[in-house]
Amino acid sequence: MNRVLNFAPGPSPLPLEVLLEVQKELPDWNGTGISVLEMSHRSKDFMGIYYETVKNLRELYGISDEYEVLFVQGGGHMEFAMVPLNFNFYGTGNYLVNGVWSQKAFKEAVKLGGAAEAARVVNRVPRQDEIAMSEEAGYLYYCSNETVNGIQYHYVPQSEAVLVSDMSSDFLSKPVDISKYGLIYAGAQKNFGPAGLTVVIVKKDLLGNCSPTTPSMLDYLTYANSESMYNTPPTFAIYVSCLVSRWLLDQGGVQEMQRRSVVKSSMLYDVIDGSAGFYTNKVEKDSRSLMNVVFNLADESLNDEFLAKARERNIVNIKGHRIVGGMRASLYNAVTIEATEKLAEFMKDFKASH
């Protein structure tokens, strides 16, 4: 087996232990004689997987019974629509815009009844004193980690409005006080499982206020009333996420994931900051992401050589997003400290040879 050092922004690496467990169980799950891929989503066996996944998430984040844990499809782009469709009842959505994904969410909300910018900044997160809520604000929305831009909130924005957050790319990477939020959501494909599954954690008393014309599949209450089984959910993605949730608990939970994230990101930022301008990062230091380390080579004519030489060392998927260019190393939970050390060593060697 020749596993590469994969720093992809998503779908991202899964723990090797989980992949091997999937491999072992794939033809015959738990002696049933069938694969999870072939299992009815309403069967006792699959519902057992579903209940364990919800239970493990509640344990990892300390989620109280005041909140529903929902499994939805459609990814972040569908959540951009579902949030305003479900929460416009409470008033105008206010958005903190500081990257690609918060901008996309804001544009979608504008189309669905209007929204307001509570702040707009670049290369950092907005400070609390820069947040200006509109009159009749119903909810405050922000993206906790901008994968493209390499920007992360290291504080929780304060507001009297309902707080909503897209946590797709730092989900389960650190402790979160769920009680501060009305809703958080996350695509699983960064830190929790394969693509195709979106987790929504929403306060129960906020549900049930959609317009009567809202399609059933865009109403969170539909999922809450059916244990996310209104239609066939992404069963295989839920199964793999269940295995990942077990792995996270075995590793020490979100506290340990946060410790590792600090160690891994510090390695790369230290190389960048100590390179005398050979590598640069434009994000303000107190807004730098622990999940996605973005950087540029001062001489961009070296980009292709940098990527080719990295591939020779088995280092892959570090090319930056097409919108911003440069490089990006994503350090999600399954990316090891050892893999990050090898990337840091390569970056030092590449600078030394140029």
NUDOMI-949365 format. One line per 4 residues: their letters; for each residue x negated, y, z negated of C-alpha. Coordinates in Angstrom, 2 decimals, always signed. Layout:
<nodes>
a) X:Y:Z ~ ...;
</nodes>
This chain:
<nodes>
mnrv) +0.00:+0.00:+0.00 ~ -1.42:+3.35:+1.10 ~ +0.49:+6.02:-0.81 ~ -0.40:+9.58:+0.17;
lnfa) -0.57:+12.56:-2.18 ~ +2.77:+14.09:-1.26 ~ +3.45:+17.74:-2.17 ~ +6.67:+18.03:-0.12;
pgps) +9.22:+20.69:-1.11 ~ +12.13:+18.28:-0.71 ~ +13.00:+15.56:-0.28 ~ +10.18:+15.16:-2.72;
plpl) +8.25:+12.24:-4.20 ~ +10.03:+9.76:-6.44 ~ +8.27:+7.99:-9.30 ~ +6.52:+4.89:-7.98;
evll) +8.01:+2.86:-10.82 ~ +11.49:+3.80:-9.60 ~ +10.72:+2.91:-5.99 ~ +9.43:-0.50:-7.03;
evqk) +12.55:-1.09:-9.12 ~ +14.73:-0.18:-6.14 ~ +12.72:-2.54:-3.97 ~ +13.16:-5.39:-6.44;
elpd) +16.90:-4.85:-6.93 ~ +17.87:-3.94:-3.38 ~ +18.99:-7.34:-1.99 ~ +20.67:-8.57:-5.20;
wngt) +21.57:-6.04:-7.87 ~ +21.71:-7.51:-11.36 ~ +22.63:-10.98:-10.15 ~ +25.79:-9.83:-8.36;
gisv) +24.63:-11.21:-5.01 ~ +25.05:-7.86:-3.26 ~ +23.08:-4.65:-2.89 ~ +24.10:-1.38:-4.50;
lems) +24.34:-0.19:-0.89 ~ +27.23:-2.63:-0.41 ~ +28.99:-2.09:-3.73 ~ +32.43:-0.53:-4.11;
hrsk) +32.28:+2.85:-5.78 ~ +35.30:+1.89:-7.87 ~ +33.91:-1.44:-9.03 ~ +33.10:-2.12:-12.67;
dfmg) +29.43:-2.58:-11.76 ~ +29.07:+0.75:-9.99 ~ +31.09:+2.62:-12.60 ~ +28.62:+1.30:-15.15;
iyye) +25.80:+2.92:-13.16 ~ +27.77:+6.15:-12.94 ~ +28.52:+6.25:-16.69 ~ +24.87:+5.62:-17.56;
tvkn) +23.70:+8.39:-15.25 ~ +26.07:+10.89:-16.86 ~ +25.11:+9.70:-20.34 ~ +21.39:+10.08:-19.58;
lrel) +21.88:+13.58:-18.20 ~ +23.79:+14.58:-21.31 ~ +20.93:+13.26:-23.44 ~ +18.18:+14.92:-21.38;
ygis) +19.83:+18.35:-21.51 ~ +21.89:+18.08:-24.69 ~ +25.11:+18.64:-22.74 ~ +28.13:+18.92:-25.04;
deye) +31.63:+17.60:-24.42 ~ +32.70:+21.15:-23.50 ~ +31.09:+20.53:-20.10 ~ +31.89:+18.26:-17.18;
vlfv) +29.06:+16.53:-15.31 ~ +30.12:+16.18:-11.68 ~ +28.55:+14.46:-8.68 ~ +29.22:+16.32:-5.44;
qggg) +28.00:+16.15:-1.86 ~ +27.06:+18.93:+0.56 ~ +23.93:+20.21:-1.18 ~ +23.24:+23.79:-2.17;
hmef) +24.84:+25.19:+0.96 ~ +28.24:+23.81:-0.02 ~ +27.77:+25.16:-3.55 ~ +27.24:+28.61:-2.06;
amvp) +30.90:+28.39:-1.05 ~ +32.28:+26.37:-3.96 ~ +31.09:+28.82:-6.62 ~ +33.04:+31.84:-5.30;
lnfn) +36.03:+29.70:-4.33 ~ +36.27:+28.44:-7.92 ~ +35.15:+31.55:-9.81 ~ +36.54:+34.53:-7.88;
fygt) +39.55:+34.28:-10.20 ~ +37.36:+35.80:-12.92 ~ +36.27:+38.82:-10.87 ~ +33.63:+39.87:-8.38;
gnyl) +30.55:+37.68:-8.10 ~ +27.35:+39.57:-8.91 ~ +24.15:+38.19:-7.40 ~ +20.48:+38.56:-8.26;
vngv) +18.70:+38.42:-4.90 ~ +14.96:+37.76:-4.90 ~ +14.39:+35.03:-2.34 ~ +15.71:+32.95:+0.53;
wsqk) +18.22:+30.85:-1.40 ~ +19.77:+33.61:-3.49 ~ +20.14:+35.65:-0.30 ~ +21.95:+32.77:+1.43;
afke) +24.27:+32.33:-1.55 ~ +25.06:+36.04:-1.62 ~ +25.90:+36.15:+2.10 ~ +28.28:+33.21:+1.69;
avkl) +30.03:+34.84:-1.26 ~ +30.51:+38.05:+0.73 ~ +32.40:+36.06:+3.36 ~ +34.67:+34.49:+0.73;
ggaa) +36.25:+37.54:-0.82 ~ +33.34:+39.83:-1.56 ~ +30.32:+39.98:-3.82 ~ +27.93:+42.59:-5.20;
eaar) +24.17:+42.75:-5.57 ~ +23.29:+43.20:-9.21 ~ +19.61:+43.43:-8.29 ~ +17.37:+42.97:-5.25;
vvnr) +13.59:+42.63:-5.57 ~ +10.72:+40.95:-3.72 ~ +7.74:+38.90:-4.93 ~ +9.16:+38.60:-8.43;
vprq) +12.32:+38.10:-10.45 ~ +14.33:+41.15:-11.49 ~ +13.78:+42.34:-15.04 ~ +16.73:+42.37:-17.41;
deia) +16.83:+46.19:-17.40 ~ +17.12:+46.19:-13.59 ~ +20.34:+44.16:-13.56 ~ +23.25:+46.48:-12.75;
msee) +26.62:+44.72:-12.90 ~ +29.52:+46.01:-10.86 ~ +32.90:+46.92:-12.25 ~ +35.14:+43.90:-12.79;
agyl) +32.20:+41.52:-12.51 ~ +33.40:+37.95:-12.89 ~ +30.17:+36.00:-12.83 ~ +26.43:+36.57:-12.54;
yycs) +24.64:+34.23:-10.13 ~ +20.91:+33.60:-9.77 ~ +18.58:+30.98:-8.32 ~ +16.26:+29.88:-11.12;
netv) +13.44:+28.85:-8.78 ~ +12.99:+30.06:-5.21 ~ +11.20:+27.20:-3.43 ~ +10.30:+29.15:-0.27;
ngiq) +8.95:+32.20:-2.08 ~ +7.37:+30.46:-5.07 ~ +9.25:+32.60:-7.61 ~ +10.75:+31.35:-10.87;
yhyv) +12.71:+32.87:-13.74 ~ +11.02:+32.38:-17.09 ~ +13.88:+33.99:-18.95 ~ +17.67:+33.66:-18.88;
pqse) +19.46:+36.77:-17.51 ~ +21.94:+38.23:-20.01 ~ +25.46:+39.27:-19.05 ~ +28.96:+39.36:-20.46;
avlv) +30.13:+37.73:-17.22 ~ +30.07:+33.98:-16.66 ~ +26.49:+32.89:-15.91 ~ +25.98:+30.64:-12.87;
sdms) +22.65:+29.26:-11.70 ~ +21.30:+27.29:-8.77 ~ +18.70:+25.11:-10.50 ~ +18.07:+22.82:-7.57;
sdfl) +14.29:+23.00:-7.64 ~ +13.53:+23.15:-11.36 ~ +16.33:+20.87:-12.57 ~ +15.12:+18.55:-15.36;
skpv) +11.65:+20.15:-15.31 ~ +12.12:+22.02:-18.60 ~ +14.60:+22.37:-21.47 ~ +17.73:+24.41:-20.69;
disk) +20.28:+25.74:-23.17 ~ +23.38:+24.68:-21.27 ~ +25.64:+26.59:-23.66 ~ +24.51:+29.88:-22.07;
ygli) +25.97:+28.91:-18.70 ~ +29.39:+28.57:-17.18 ~ +27.97:+26.44:-14.39 ~ +24.65:+25.14:-13.10;
yaga) +24.13:+22.98:-10.05 ~ +21.21:+21.18:-8.49 ~ +20.46:+19.15:-5.41 ~ +18.92:+15.90:-6.62;
qknf) +16.18:+15.71:-4.00 ~ +13.56:+17.67:-5.93 ~ +13.35:+16.24:-9.45 ~ +16.20:+13.77:-9.86;
gpag) +16.73:+11.48:-6.89 ~ +17.17:+11.21:-3.13 ~ +18.88:+13.69:-0.84 ~ +22.66:+13.56:-0.61;
ltvv) +23.62:+14.09:-4.25 ~ +24.36:+17.39:-5.97 ~ +24.85:+17.57:-9.74 ~ +27.23:+20.18:-11.16;
ivkk) +27.43:+20.92:-14.88 ~ +30.43:+23.16:-15.55 ~ +32.33:+24.34:-18.59 ~ +35.71:+22.64:-18.68;
dllg) +37.73:+25.72:-19.58 ~ +36.56:+27.50:-16.41 ~ +38.18:+24.98:-14.09 ~ +41.58:+25.03:-12.44;
ncsp) +41.81:+28.59:-11.11 ~ +41.23:+28.09:-7.39 ~ +43.56:+29.59:-4.84 ~ +46.33:+27.15:-3.82;
ttps) +44.85:+27.19:-0.30 ~ +41.44:+25.91:-1.45 ~ +40.69:+22.51:+0.09 ~ +40.74:+19.72:-2.50;
mldy) +37.11:+18.78:-1.88 ~ +35.99:+22.35:-2.64 ~ +37.77:+22.48:-6.02 ~ +35.61:+21.37:-8.95;
ltya) +38.76:+20.24:-10.77 ~ +39.24:+17.53:-8.13 ~ +35.95:+15.95:-9.20 ~ +36.59:+16.46:-12.92;
nses) +39.98:+14.75:-12.73 ~ +38.63:+11.72:-10.85 ~ +35.23:+11.07:-12.49 ~ +33.68:+12.26:-9.19;
mynt) +35.40:+9.35:-7.41 ~ +38.08:+11.26:-5.48 ~ +36.38:+10.02:-2.34 ~ +33.36:+7.76:-1.87;
pptf) +30.42:+9.53:-3.53 ~ +26.78:+9.05:-2.46 ~ +26.55:+5.76:-4.34 ~ +22.96:+4.86:-3.51;
aiyv) +21.74:+8.34:-4.46 ~ +23.55:+8.07:-7.80 ~ +21.96:+4.65:-8.42 ~ +18.43:+5.93:-7.70;
sclv) +19.10:+9.00:-9.84 ~ +20.15:+6.69:-12.67 ~ +16.77:+4.98:-12.45 ~ +15.02:+8.37:-12.40;
srwl) +16.96:+9.47:-15.49 ~ +15.74:+6.35:-17.30 ~ +12.19:+7.13:-16.20 ~ +12.49:+10.71:-17.48;
ldqg) +13.68:+9.52:-20.88 ~ +10.87:+6.96:-21.06 ~ +8.29:+9.64:-20.17 ~ +9.38:+11.95:-22.98;
gvqe) +12.23:+13.92:-21.40 ~ +12.30:+17.49:-20.16 ~ +9.88:+18.69:-22.83 ~ +7.18:+16.43:-21.42;
mqrr) +8.04:+17.41:-17.85 ~ +7.59:+21.07:-18.81 ~ +4.18:+20.34:-20.37 ~ +3.04:+18.58:-17.21;
svvk) +4.37:+21.38:-15.01 ~ +2.30:+23.95:-16.88 ~ -0.82:+21.78:-16.58 ~ -0.36:+21.11:-12.86;
ssml) +0.52:+24.64:-11.79 ~ -2.28:+26.17:-13.88 ~ -4.82:+24.03:-12.02 ~ -3.82:+25.50:-8.67;
ydvi) -3.31:+29.09:-9.81 ~ -6.75:+28.99:-11.44 ~ -8.29:+27.97:-8.11 ~ -6.40:+30.71:-6.27;
dgsa) -7.21:+33.43:-8.79 ~ -10.83:+32.37:-9.00 ~ -11.43:+32.24:-5.25 ~ -12.52:+35.88:-4.86;
gfyt) -9.74:+36.49:-2.34 ~ -10.29:+33.37:-0.22 ~ -6.83:+32.26:-1.38 ~ -4.11:+34.73:-2.31;
nkve) -0.73:+34.59:-4.03 ~ +1.56:+37.61:-3.70 ~ +3.98:+36.76:-6.52 ~ +3.71:+38.77:-9.72;
kdsr) +2.06:+36.56:-12.32 ~ +4.95:+36.49:-14.78 ~ +7.27:+35.33:-11.97 ~ +5.07:+32.60:-10.52;
slmn) +6.77:+29.26:-10.02 ~ +5.62:+26.16:-11.87 ~ +7.33:+24.07:-9.20 ~ +6.19:+25.61:-5.89;
vvfn) +2.73:+27.15:-5.70 ~ +2.61:+29.28:-2.55 ~ -0.64:+30.73:-1.24 ~ -2.32:+32.11:+1.86;
lade) -5.81:+31.81:+3.22 ~ -7.32:+35.25:+3.76 ~ -8.52:+34.03:+7.15 ~ -5.39:+32.50:+8.65;
slnd) -7.34:+31.16:+11.61 ~ -8.45:+28.44:+9.16 ~ -4.90:+27.24:+8.47 ~ -4.91:+24.32:+10.92;
efla) -8.34:+23.18:+9.78 ~ -7.22:+23.42:+6.14 ~ -4.23:+21.17:+6.82 ~ -6.28:+18.70:+8.87;
kare) -9.02:+18.43:+6.25 ~ -6.38:+17.97:+3.55 ~ -4.85:+15.12:+5.54 ~ -8.25:+13.45:+5.70;
rniv) -8.09:+13.29:+1.91 ~ -4.56:+11.85:+2.00 ~ -3.03:+15.21:+0.95 ~ +0.17:+15.93:+2.91;
nikg) +3.12:+18.33:+3.14 ~ +1.38:+21.50:+1.96 ~ +2.26:+23.70:+4.93 ~ +4.29:+26.73:+3.89;
hriv) +7.87:+27.33:+4.92 ~ +8.23:+28.64:+8.46 ~ +9.78:+31.89:+7.18 ~ +6.77:+32.92:+5.07;
ggmr) +3.92:+30.84:+6.52 ~ +0.78:+30.03:+4.56 ~ +0.68:+27.04:+2.24 ~ +2.92:+25.60:-0.44;
asly) +2.26:+22.83:-2.92 ~ +5.40:+21.57:-4.63 ~ +4.76:+20.08:-8.06 ~ +7.98:+18.30:-8.92;
navt) +8.29:+15.81:-11.77 ~ +7.04:+12.78:-9.86 ~ +3.88:+14.58:-8.65 ~ +1.14:+13.42:-11.00;
ieat) -1.50:+15.45:-12.77 ~ -4.10:+13.27:-11.03 ~ -2.73:+14.11:-7.58 ~ -2.77:+17.81:-8.43;
ekla) -6.38:+17.55:-9.60 ~ -7.32:+16.12:-6.20 ~ -5.60:+18.99:-4.41 ~ -7.38:+21.54:-6.62;
efmk) -10.71:+19.82:-5.93 ~ -10.05:+19.90:-2.19 ~ -9.21:+23.62:-2.29 ~ -12.48:+24.35:-4.09;
dfka) -14.48:+22.24:-1.62 ~ -12.81:+23.86:+1.40 ~ -13.65:+27.33:+0.11 ~ -17.23:+26.31:-0.61;
sh) -17.69:+25.02:+2.95 ~ -16.44:+28.29:+4.46;
</nodes>
